Amino acid sequence: MKISIITVTYNSSKTLKDTLESVLKQTYKNYEHIIVDGLSKDNTMQIVKEYEEKYNGKLIYISEKDSGLYDAMNKGIKMATGDIIGILNSDDVYAHENVLQEIVEKFKETNCDGTYANLIFMDEETMSKPQRIWNSPKGKLENGWHPAHPTLYLKKSVYDKVGLFNLNYKIAADYDFMIRVMKNSKVKLEYINDYIIYMRTGGTSTAGLKGYIKNLKEANEVLKNNNIKYPHIVNVKRIIKTIKEMVISKKQ
């Protein structure tokens, strides 16, 4: 099974090498890595081109104007030729070298349509200090549960069933997409009980209190538009879940 890994970049030179290296270290080699750049003004594209030879033809890239993160992700999905599609952010890394192998094995063992796993938020500077540990055993949407989007790997056919990211949302389009996936009875998801992504804190949806409030406002709209009852209560449950995860990570 071929995996399409999509990475969106914009002025990502500070962190991109770590991301690229984590892909190259994977033991599973049947993949393509698609870079969708939004006309970076730093040396992001120079780094991409420097790594092109190391990928032996598996690196595909474009650099052009887009309408934001989710528009770029949609471009990458349309470009993908793999059986399975996953998103790897330009400031995140795979937690270990067998991540892609684990994902493919779960698809083959269960004949599922998608997999998801656990994620650890790391400190922005060193990527060595856990800030929040996100375990994702199956739960209920109504209780504020959803998979960590960077761990979600789906068959390409799932996007045909549920559509792409809704560009009306600037921060929570991934949440909207996951709800549509989870509500679709024809999509079978399987959980991998492993930490597969290390995610840097400081992104749009995690950048302090202001960013978190914006995220919650959009999330409330997402819940309403997807006909989830009592959206405010669901959001409160999401907040409580997040706080618990942060407290637990600090104790470890």
N, C-alpha and C positions, 0 to 999 in steps of 0.2 A: 504494500500500500504506500502510495506516495503522499507525503505531507507538504502542504504549502504553508510556509511561515511568512506572515505579513508583518513588516515593521514600518511604521510611519515615522518620518523624521522631519524636524524643522529646527535648525541650529542645535543639532544634537552632538556636536563634536566632543563635548566633555565626557560623554558616557557611552557613545556608540561602539567604541572598540571593545568594551567589555561585553556588550550584547552580541557582537559578531563573533567574538572568541568563544562565547558559550555555545553558539550554534556549531561552530567548527569542531568543537570537542565532543559533539554527540557521537555515540557509537553507531546509531542508526543513520545510514547515509542516503536513504532514498527520500530526499527532500529537495525542495527549491526554496530559496529565501528571496522574497520580494520586498524591495525597499521602495516606498512611495514617499518621495521628498517634496516638500512644499516650497521649493525655491529658497533653500537655506542661504543665509548671508555669510555664514562662517565656513569652515573647511569640511563640513559634513560630507559633501559629495566627493571631495578629494580622498577622504578616508574610505568611502565606499569603493572608489575606483582602485585604491591601493590594495584592497582585500579581494578584488575580483578574481585575480589569478589563483588565490588560495582556495577559492570555492570550486575550481575546475568546472565551470559552466553552470553551476547551480545558483548563481547570484543574478537576479534580474532587478533592474531599477529604472525608475523614471524620476524626473525632477521638473515639476510644473506647478503652476498656481492651482490652489484648491480652495474649497470653502470651509476648511477646518478639519479637525481630526477625523470625524466620522465620514466625511466626504472622501478623505484619503483612504480610509479603511475600505470603503465601498469600492474604490478604484482597484485596490489590491485584491479584493475578493473576485472582482470581474476578471482580473488578470490570471488568477490562480488556475493551474492545470492539475493539481493534486486531487487525490480521493478525499483527503482530510484537510481542513483549513484551521489554522490557529493564529492568534495575534500575539506577537512578542513586542512589547513596548521598547522604544529606543533607549530607555534608561533602566530596563529590567534585564535579568539574566536567568538562564535555566539553573536550577539548584544543583544539578549534578549531570553527569555525562550520559546517563541512561534514560533521560526523560522521554525522548521520542520513542525509544524502544518500548518503554512501559505503556505508552499510549497505544501504539500499534498492537501490542499483545492483548490489551483490554478489548480493542475493537474486534480482534480475531476470536478471542475466547467467548465473547458475549453476543457478537453480531449486533452491536448497538449502533445508534446513529450519532452518538457523541459521548465524550468523557469530560470529567472535571475532577479537580483535585484540590490540595491544600496549597496555601500561599503564605509567605512571611514578608511583612513590610520591614525593610531595613532602613537604617539611618542613611541620609542622603549622601554624606561625604565618604564614608568608608565602606558601606555595604556589609558591615560586620556586626552591627548591634541591632538585634530584633526590637522593633517598636510595636509590632502587633502580629500575633499569630492567628491566622484565619483558617480554621478547620471547617471543612464543608460536607460533613455527612448529611445525607438527604434530610430535608425538612419540608416545611410548608410555606408557601408564599405568604399566606395570611399571618404567619408568625415572624415575618421579616426575613425569612431565609431566601437566599439565592446563591448560586455558585460564584466563586471569584472569577470574573470575566477573563483575566489573563490565563487561567488554567483551562478554559473551555476550548475543546477541540471537536469540530463537527464535520460530518460528511458534507461535501459540497452540495449534495442534494437537499440538505436541510435549508439552505438559503433559498432554494427554489420553492420550498414549502412555506416559509415564514417571511421571506423578503429580506432586504438589507437594513442597514441602520437608518433610522428616521432622522433626517437632517433638521427637523424642527426642534430637536433637542440639542443643546450645546454641550451639556455635561453628562446627562443621564441617558443618552441614546443606547448605551450598552445595557443598562438596566431594562429599558423598554424592550430591547431585542431579546434578552434572556427570558423575560416574562412571556413574550410571544412563543419562544421555544418551549418553555416549560408547560404552557397551556395547551400546546399542540399534542393531541393524543397519539399522533402518528410518529412522534419523535421519542425514541428510547434513549435515555441518558444513563450512564454508568459512572459510579464514583471510584476514583483511585485514591486509596488512603496513603498518600505520600505528599511530601512538600516538593513541588516541581518548579515553582517560580520564586525568586527573590525580587521583590518590587521596591524601588526607591520611594520613600515618602517625598512629598513636595510637588506632586502632579496637580493638575487642575482640580480634581475632585478631592484631593487630600491636603491642599495647601492652606492649613490653618482653619480658624473658625469661620472666616468669611467664605472660603471655598466650600466648607462643609455645609453652611447654611444655604448657599446657592444650589448645592447638590440636592439637599433635602426638598427645596421648593420644586425643582424639576422632577424629582422622584415622586412627589405628591401628584403632579400632573400626569406622570406616567401611569401611576396606579389607577387614577380616575379614568384615564382614556382606555385602559385595559380592563375596565369593569371589575376591579378588585374592591371588595367592600371595605368600608372604614379605612380609607387610605392614611388618615392621620394616625390612627392606632398602629397600623402596620409600620409606619415610619418611626414611631416611638419605639417599637419593638426592635427595629433595625439599629437605632441609637443605643439601646440597652445592650444588644448583642455586641456592638463594636466596642463599647466601654469595657465590657467583661473581657473581651479578647485582649485589649490593651493592658488591663490590670494583670491578667494572667501572664502575659509576656514579660512584664516588668518584674514579676516574682521569680521567673525562671532564670 
